[in-house]
Amino acid sequence: MELLIERKSVFNNKYLKIINLMRYIVILLYCVLMQNATAQFKNPAKGLKVSTNGHLLEYSDGSPFFWMGDTAWELFHRLDDKETDFYL
């Protein structure tokens, strides 16, 4: 019985090392890809201007700028303390 337990731990240890190495590789790859993907968005407000009708923001080439915001009007009178902490 002890021999069986020892084999399992050696087997598990070997594969745990491989799995941990794979995790590090995936994390490293993710960081490199995200750095390259976000490099073009260093200054997203560069080139923004108000459209000619005064209602929209657009890039300098005339393409529309999408702005999404959240006001949380219902935060204080519908949520309890726990839900408010989760939201914030």
Backbone as JSON Lines, residues from 0, in Angstrom:
{"i":0,"aa":"M","n":[0.82,-1.19,0.0],"ca":[0.0,0.0,0.0],"c":[0.86,1.26,0.0]}
{"i":1,"aa":"E","n":[1.92,1.28,0.77],"ca":[2.78,2.46,0.83],"c":[3.47,2.7,-0.51]}
{"i":2,"aa":"L","n":[3.84,1.62,-1.19],"ca":[4.48,1.74,-2.49],"c":[3.53,2.38,-3.49]}
{"i":3,"aa":"L","n":[2.28,1.99,-3.44],"ca":[1.27,2.56,-4.33],"c":[1.1,4.06,-4.07]}
{"i":4,"aa":"I","n":[1.07,4.46,-2.82],"ca":[0.94,5.88,-2.47],"c":[2.17,6.64,-2.94]}
{"i":5,"aa":"E","n":[3.35,6.05,-2.8],"ca":[4.58,6.73,-3.23],"c":[4.59,6.91,-4.74]}
{"i":6,"aa":"R","n":[4.14,5.92,-5.5],"ca":[4.08,6.05,-6.96],"c":[3.12,7.16,-7.37]}
{"i":7,"aa":"K","n":[2.0,7.21,-6.69],"ca":[1.03,8.25,-7.02],"c":[1.61,9.64,-6.78]}
{"i":8,"aa":"S","n":[2.33,9.83,-5.7],"ca":[2.88,11.14,-5.42],"c":[3.97,11.51,-6.42]}
{"i":9,"aa":"V","n":[4.78,10.53,-6.86],"ca":[5.79,10.8,-7.88],"c":[5.11,11.13,-9.2]}
{"i":10,"aa":"F","n":[4.09,10.36,-9.53],"ca":[3.33,10.61,-10.75],"c":[2.69,11.99,-10.71]}
{"i":11,"aa":"N","n":[2.05,12.3,-9.61],"ca":[1.4,13.61,-9.48],"c":[2.41,14.74,-9.49]}
{"i":12,"aa":"N","n":[3.54,14.56,-8.82],"ca":[4.57,15.59,-8.76],"c":[5.1,15.9,-10.16]}
{"i":13,"aa":"K","n":[5.33,14.87,-10.97],"ca":[5.84,15.06,-12.32],"c":[4.85,15.87,-13.16]}
{"i":14,"aa":"Y","n":[3.59,15.5,-13.09],"ca":[2.59,16.21,-13.88],"c":[2.26,17.58,-13.32]}
{"i":15,"aa":"L","n":[2.37,17.76,-12.02],"ca":[2.16,19.08,-11.44],"c":[3.22,20.06,-11.92]}
{"i":16,"aa":"K","n":[4.45,19.59,-12.05],"ca":[5.51,20.46,-12.57],"c":[5.22,20.86,-14.01]}
{"i":17,"aa":"I","n":[4.76,19.9,-14.8],"ca":[4.43,20.2,-16.2],"c":[3.26,21.18,-16.28]}
{"i":18,"aa":"I","n":[2.23,20.95,-15.46],"ca":[1.07,21.82,-15.47],"c":[1.46,23.23,-15.02]}
{"i":19,"aa":"N","n":[2.29,23.35,-14.0],"ca":[2.73,24.67,-13.54],"c":[3.53,25.38,-14.61]}
{"i":20,"aa":"L","n":[4.39,24.65,-15.31],"ca":[5.17,25.24,-16.41],"c":[4.23,25.74,-17.5]}
{"i":21,"aa":"M","n":[3.22,24.94,-17.82],"ca":[2.26,25.36,-18.85],"c":[1.49,26.6,-18.41]}
{"i":22,"aa":"R","n":[1.17,26.68,-17.13],"ca":[0.48,27.88,-16.62],"c":[1.34,29.12,-16.78]}
{"i":23,"aa":"Y","n":[2.61,29.0,-16.43],"ca":[3.52,30.14,-16.58],"c":[3.63,30.56,-18.04]}
{"i":24,"aa":"I","n":[3.7,29.6,-18.93],"ca":[3.8,29.91,-20.37],"c":[2.54,30.61,-20.84]}
{"i":25,"aa":"V","n":[1.38,30.13,-20.42],"ca":[0.12,30.76,-20.83],"c":[0.02,32.18,-20.28]}
{"i":26,"aa":"I","n":[0.4,32.37,-19.04],"ca":[0.35,33.71,-18.44],"c":[1.31,34.65,-19.16]}
{"i":27,"aa":"L","n":[2.5,34.18,-19.44],"ca":[3.49,34.99,-20.17],"c":[2.97,35.35,-21.56]}
{"i":28,"aa":"L","n":[2.42,34.38,-22.25],"ca":[1.88,34.62,-23.58],"c":[0.73,35.62,-23.54]}
{"i":29,"aa":"Y","n":[-0.14,35.48,-22.54],"ca":[-1.25,36.41,-22.37],"c":[-0.73,37.84,-22.15]}
{"i":30,"aa":"C","n":[0.27,37.98,-21.29],"ca":[0.81,39.32,-21.0],"c":[1.42,39.95,-22.25]}
{"i":31,"aa":"V","n":[2.16,39.16,-23.01],"ca":[2.78,39.69,-24.23],"c":[1.71,40.09,-25.24]}
{"i":32,"aa":"L","n":[0.71,39.25,-25.41],"ca":[-0.35,39.56,-26.37],"c":[-1.16,40.78,-25.94]}
{"i":33,"aa":"M","n":[-1.46,40.91,-24.66],"ca":[-2.22,42.05,-24.19],"c":[-1.41,43.34,-24.3]}
{"i":34,"aa":"Q","n":[-0.12,43.25,-24.08],"ca":[0.72,44.44,-24.22],"c":[0.71,44.9,-25.68]}
{"i":35,"aa":"N","n":[0.82,43.97,-26.6],"ca":[0.8,44.34,-28.01],"c":[-0.58,44.83,-28.44]}
{"i":36,"aa":"A","n":[-1.64,44.21,-27.9],"ca":[-2.99,44.59,-28.29],"c":[-3.36,45.97,-27.77]}
{"i":37,"aa":"T","n":[-2.86,46.33,-26.6],"ca":[-3.23,47.63,-26.02],"c":[-2.25,48.73,-26.38]}
{"i":38,"aa":"A","n":[-1.18,48.41,-27.09],"ca":[-0.2,49.44,-27.44],"c":[-0.82,50.54,-28.3]}
{"i":39,"aa":"Q","n":[-1.77,50.19,-29.13],"ca":[-2.39,51.2,-29.99],"c":[-3.39,52.07,-29.25]}
{"i":40,"aa":"F","n":[-3.77,51.69,-28.02],"ca":[-4.74,52.44,-27.26],"c":[-4.11,53.22,-26.11]}
{"i":41,"aa":"K","n":[-2.86,53.59,-26.24],"ca":[-2.18,54.32,-25.18],"c":[-2.88,55.64,-24.87]}
{"i":42,"aa":"N","n":[-3.31,56.35,-25.89],"ca":[-4.0,57.62,-25.7],"c":[-5.26,57.61,-26.56]}
{"i":43,"aa":"P","n":[-6.34,57.0,-26.05],"ca":[-7.53,56.87,-26.89],"c":[-8.22,58.21,-27.18]}
{"i":44,"aa":"A","n":[-7.98,59.24,-26.38],"ca":[-8.64,60.53,-26.61],"c":[-7.92,61.36,-27.67]}
{"i":45,"aa":"K","n":[-6.77,60.92,-28.11],"ca":[-6.03,61.68,-29.12],"c":[-6.82,61.69,-30.42]}
{"i":46,"aa":"G","n":[-7.05,62.85,-30.92],"ca":[-7.78,62.99,-32.18],"c":[-9.29,63.04,-32.02]}
{"i":47,"aa":"L","n":[-9.8,63.12,-30.8],"ca":[-11.25,63.24,-30.62],"c":[-11.67,64.69,-30.78]}
{"i":48,"aa":"K","n":[-12.83,64.87,-31.37],"ca":[-13.38,66.21,-31.51],"c":[-14.9,66.11,-31.49]}
{"i":49,"aa":"V","n":[-15.54,67.24,-31.28],"ca":[-17.0,67.3,-31.3],"c":[-17.45,67.32,-32.75]}
{"i":50,"aa":"S","n":[-18.49,66.56,-33.05],"ca":[-18.98,66.49,-34.43],"c":[-19.55,67.84,-34.86]}
{"i":51,"aa":"T","n":[-19.8,67.97,-36.13],"ca":[-20.29,69.25,-36.66],"c":[-21.67,69.61,-36.13]}
{"i":52,"aa":"N","n":[-22.5,68.6,-35.82],"ca":[-23.83,68.91,-35.27],"c":[-23.78,69.16,-33.76]}
{"i":53,"aa":"G","n":[-22.64,68.93,-33.13],"ca":[-22.48,69.21,-31.71],"c":[-23.05,68.17,-30.76]}
{"i":54,"aa":"H","n":[-23.52,67.05,-31.28],"ca":[-24.15,66.03,-30.44],"c":[-23.27,64.82,-30.18]}
{"i":55,"aa":"L","n":[-22.24,64.62,-30.94],"ca":[-21.44,63.4,-30.85],"c":[-19.95,63.71,-30.73]}
{"i":56,"aa":"L","n":[-19.2,62.72,-30.28],"ca":[-17.75,62.78,-30.36],"c":[-17.32,61.91,-31.53]}
{"i":57,"aa":"E","n":[-16.31,62.36,-32.23],"ca":[-15.8,61.57,-33.35],"c":[-14.29,61.71,-33.43]}
{"i":58,"aa":"Y","n":[-13.67,60.73,-34.1],"ca":[-12.22,60.79,-34.33],"c":[-11.93,61.82,-35.4]}
{"i":59,"aa":"S","n":[-10.67,62.16,-35.54],"ca":[-10.3,63.2,-36.52],"c":[-10.62,62.78,-37.95]}
{"i":60,"aa":"D","n":[-10.75,61.47,-38.2],"ca":[-11.1,61.03,-39.56],"c":[-12.61,61.01,-39.81]}
{"i":61,"aa":"G","n":[-13.41,61.39,-38.8],"ca":[-14.86,61.46,-38.97],"c":[-15.61,60.23,-38.49]}
{"i":62,"aa":"S","n":[-14.91,59.16,-38.12],"ca":[-15.61,57.96,-37.62],"c":[-16.11,58.21,-36.21]}
{"i":63,"aa":"P","n":[-17.28,57.66,-35.87],"ca":[-17.88,57.95,-34.56],"c":[-17.09,57.31,-33.4]}
{"i":64,"aa":"F","n":[-17.12,57.97,-32.27],"ca":[-16.5,57.48,-31.05],"c":[-17.59,56.93,-30.15]}
{"i":65,"aa":"F","n":[-17.48,55.65,-29.75],"ca":[-18.49,55.03,-28.9],"c":[-18.15,55.3,-27.45]}
{"i":66,"aa":"W","n":[-19.08,55.89,-26.74],"ca":[-18.89,56.21,-25.32],"c":[-19.97,55.47,-24.55]}
{"i":67,"aa":"M","n":[-19.55,54.65,-23.59],"ca":[-20.5,53.92,-22.77],"c":[-20.29,54.29,-21.32]}
{"i":68,"aa":"G","n":[-21.35,54.65,-20.63],"ca":[-21.23,55.02,-19.23],"c":[-22.33,54.38,-18.39]}
{"i":69,"aa":"D","n":[-22.13,54.4,-17.1],"ca":[-23.1,53.83,-16.17],"c":[-23.4,54.86,-15.09]}
{"i":70,"aa":"T","n":[-24.66,55.17,-14.89],"ca":[-25.02,56.19,-13.93],"c":[-25.37,55.65,-12.56]}
{"i":71,"aa":"A","n":[-25.86,54.43,-12.47],"ca":[-26.22,53.77,-11.21],"c":[-27.26,54.56,-10.42]}
{"i":72,"aa":"W","n":[-28.31,54.99,-11.08],"ca":[-29.36,55.75,-10.42],"c":[-30.05,54.94,-9.32]}
{"i":73,"aa":"E","n":[-30.17,53.66,-9.52],"ca":[-30.9,52.81,-8.59],"c":[-30.05,52.33,-7.42]}
{"i":74,"aa":"L","n":[-28.83,52.77,-7.34],"ca":[-27.87,52.23,-6.38],"c":[-28.31,52.39,-4.94]}
{"i":75,"aa":"F","n":[-28.74,53.56,-4.53],"ca":[-28.95,53.83,-3.11],"c":[-30.34,53.44,-2.59]}
{"i":76,"aa":"H","n":[-31.35,53.44,-3.44],"ca":[-32.66,53.12,-2.88],"c":[-33.14,51.71,-3.22]}
{"i":77,"aa":"R","n":[-32.41,50.96,-4.05],"ca":[-32.83,49.6,-4.35],"c":[-31.88,48.53,-3.82]}
{"i":78,"aa":"L","n":[-30.62,48.88,-3.6],"ca":[-29.64,47.89,-3.18],"c":[-29.35,48.03,-1.7]}
{"i":79,"aa":"D","n":[-29.06,46.89,-1.08],"ca":[-28.63,46.96,0.32],"c":[-27.11,47.16,0.37]}
{"i":80,"aa":"D","n":[-26.54,47.21,1.56],"ca":[-25.11,47.5,1.71],"c":[-24.23,46.46,1.01]}
{"i":81,"aa":"K","n":[-24.59,45.2,1.13],"ca":[-23.79,44.13,0.52],"c":[-23.79,44.25,-1.0]}
{"i":82,"aa":"E","n":[-24.95,44.49,-1.59],"ca":[-25.05,44.63,-3.03],"c":[-24.35,45.9,-3.53]}
{"i":83,"aa":"T","n":[-24.39,46.96,-2.73],"ca":[-23.69,48.19,-3.11],"c":[-22.19,47.97,-3.1]}
{"i":84,"aa":"D","n":[-21.67,47.29,-2.09],"ca":[-20.24,46.98,-2.05],"c":[-19.83,46.13,-3.24]}
{"i":85,"aa":"F","n":[-20.68,45.16,-3.61],"ca":[-20.37,44.31,-4.76],"c":[-20.33,45.13,-6.04]}
{"i":86,"aa":"Y","n":[-21.28,46.05,-6.19],"ca":[-21.33,46.88,-7.4],"c":[-20.12,47.79,-7.51]}
{"i":87,"aa":"L","n":[-19.76,48.41,-6.39],"ca":[-18.65,49.35,-6.4],"c":[-17.34,48.62,-6.41]}
